[in-house]
Amino acid sequence: MAAAQRHPDPAFRQRIVTGIVCLLLLWPMLVYSEFKPWILFDAQSLKSTGAFLAEFFTPAHDVEFLKMVLDQTWVTVAIATCGLALAMLGAIPATLLVTERLSISMLGTNRMRLPARALRQVVRVILILLRSVPELVWALLFVRIVGLGPTAGVIAIALTYCGMLGKVYAEILESSDAHASDSLLVNGSSRLAALLYGALPESAAELISYTVYRWECAIRGSAVMGFVGAGGLGQRMDESIKNMAGSEVSTMLIVFVLLVALADLVSTWLRKDLV
């Protein structure tokens, strides 16, 4: 037993070397990003933090303010839902075009014709462009174009999520059982009918689950986009933070946590009821 206790860890040197290498890689990144956590302990920062926290732990609860918060909460949910609905309007046709399984030109030859292949590549590039730009960046752009308010948030979610949904929908359909959709296409069915009656029944559970998950993400995203002027609860929270109104921020954070929890409950119910 004593000999076993004195025996060194055989992986000790490897862990030490790995830790040193990680620190050597991380240190330049910390310097380049100007990471300075000690600023938090500056006298002026501590004074401002103390004043903010003194109000933060007593949430605002006057009737007029709560009415405003509930109204903006509804706006946040509306932005997420409308944005996702518009995204689906673009993603579903894109899915029809990029899913090789629904290609009529491949029937019998397993080779896609050049025009069909070119069209699919163009649509794929468009989907890549849409999802490569975060919704927050789209929101910043459209706030400058259409002005402050929910319109910028709806368009931002619609563009980014169209690219995400189109890509994932196509991957889900490609990985499902192709027997039903292939049979319909061979017998002269259109691609839309093959999708609705062949591919969708096989992939409905995954498609619904992913769509509901994206709706949850859209609710969180719409709140964040409010900080750049895209309307909703986030925009009001940004105003309160700038005014150092800790009690108002506390109330809106509580409402936001409840909103995300409610979205999670709704998504869980939809998965159980629809899948």
C-alpha positions, -999 to 999 in steps of 0.1 A, spaced: 0 0 0 28 24 9 47 16 -23 15 23 -43 11 57 -26 47 67 -34 43 57 -71 41 89 -92 12 95 -116 23 81 -150 4 109 -168 17 137 -146 43 150 -170 19 148 -199 -7 169 -180 19 195 -170 32 198 -206 -4 200 -219 -12 227 -193 19 248 -202 11 245 -240 -25 257 -234 -13 286 -213 12 296 -240 -15 295 -266 -40 313 -245 -18 341 -232 -14 359 -266 -51 357 -271 -58 373 -237 -33 401 -245 -47 407 -280 -83 408 -267 -72 433 -240 -87 412 -212 -82 432 -180 -104 418 -152 -87 439 -126 -107 469 -139 -137 455 -121 -119 462 -88 -112 498 -96 -126 522 -69 -149 540 -94 -161 507 -108 -168 493 -73 -187 525 -64 -209 523 -96 -215 486 -91 -225 491 -54 -250 518 -64 -265 496 -91 -268 465 -69 -284 485 -41 -314 490 -65 -311 457 -83 -322 436 -53 -354 455 -50 -372 449 -83 -395 476 -97 -431 466 -93 -453 497 -100 -483 489 -122 -474 512 -151 -439 497 -154 -452 461 -152 -477 469 -179 -449 482 -201 -428 451 -194 -456 427 -203 -463 446 -235 -427 445 -245 -425 408 -236 -454 401 -260 -435 421 -287 -404 399 -281 -424 367 -286 -441 382 -317 -408 392 -332 -395 357 -327 -426 339 -341 -431 362 -371 -394 360 -380 -394 322 -378 -426 320 -399 -410 341 -426 -378 320 -424 -398 289 -430 -415 305 -461 -380 308 -476 -365 276 -461 -391 252 -474 -387 260 -511 -350 261 -507 -352 226 -491 -370 213 -522 -343 227 -544 -312 215 -525 -323 181 -515 -308 157 -540 -332 129 -530 -361 149 -545 -342 154 -578 -362 141 -607 -332 143 -630 -314 116 -610 -341 90 -615 -327 59 -633 -292 74 -639 -282 85 -604 -267 115 -621 -280 150 -617 -283 171 -648 -260 202 -651 -288 229 -648 -302 212 -618 -268 208 -602 -260 245 -609 -293 256 -594 -287 236 -563 -252 251 -558 -266 286 -562 -293 280 -536 -267 264 -512 -244 294 -516 -274 317 -507 -282 296 -476 -246 298 -466 -245 336 -469 -277 340 -450 -267 318 -420 -231 330 -419 -242 365 -409 -255 365 -372 -290 379 -367 -275 406 -345 -255 419 -374 -286 418 -397 -305 437 -370 -278 464 -368 -280 467 -406 -318 469 -408 -321 493 -379 -302 517 -401 -324 510 -431 -360 508 -416 -353 525 -383 -357 515 -347 -384 489 -339 -395 453 -343 -394 453 -381 -356 451 -381 -357 422 -356 -382 402 -376 -362 406 -409 -330 397 -391 -344 365 -377 -360 356 -410 -328 359 -430 -305 341 -406 -329 313 -397 -339 308 -433 -303 297 -440 -302 275 -409 -336 259 -415 -329 253 -452 -296 235 -445 -308 214 -416 -341 205 -432 -323 192 -463 -298 172 -441 -327 156 -422 -345 147 -454 -313 133 -469 -307 110 -439 -342 96 -438 -355 65 -455 -358 72 -493 -381 43 -502 -414 62 -501 -402 94 -519 -383 74 -545 -414 53 -553 -435 84 -557 -410 101 -580 -406 69 -602 -443 68 -607 -445 104 -620 -452 123 -588 -440 159 -584 -412 168 -560 -437 186 -537 -459 155 -535 -429 134 -529 -419 157 -501 -453 159 -485 -463 122 -488 -430 105 -489 -402 123 -471 -421 143 -445 -438 113 -428 -404 97 -423 -387 128 -409 -416 146 -392 -403 141 -357 -369 155 -363 -382 184 -384 -407 195 -357 -381 191 -329 -356 212 -347 -381 239 -357 -394 242 -321 -358 244 -309 -351 273 -334 -382 290 -321 -367 290 -286 -335 304 -300 -354 331 -318 -371 342 -286 -337 346 -269 -322 362 -300 -351 387 -303 -344 399 -267 -307 403 -275 -314 422 -307 -334 447 -287 -301 460 -274 -293 474 -309 -327 490 -313 -347 461 -328 -376 465 -303 -389 443 -276 -378 436 -241 -342 439 -249 -345 475 -261 -362 486 -228 -336 467 -208 -308 485 -226 -324 519 -218 -327 509 -181 -290 498 -180 -278 530 -196 -298 549 -169 -283 527 -142 -319 518 -131 -311 486 -112 -346 479 -100 -360 481 -136 -333 458 -149 -340 433 -121 -377 431 -130 -370 427 -167 -344 400 -161 -369 381 -140 -395 384 -167 -370 373 -193 -360 342 -173 -397 333 -170 -402 339 -207 -374 315 -216 -388 289 -191 -422 293 -206 -408 288 -241 -391 257 -229 -424 243 -215 -443 251 -247 -416 234 -268 -417 204 -246 -455 202 -249 -453 206 -287 -428 178 -290 -449 154 -269 -481 164 -287 -470 167 -323 -441 142 -326 
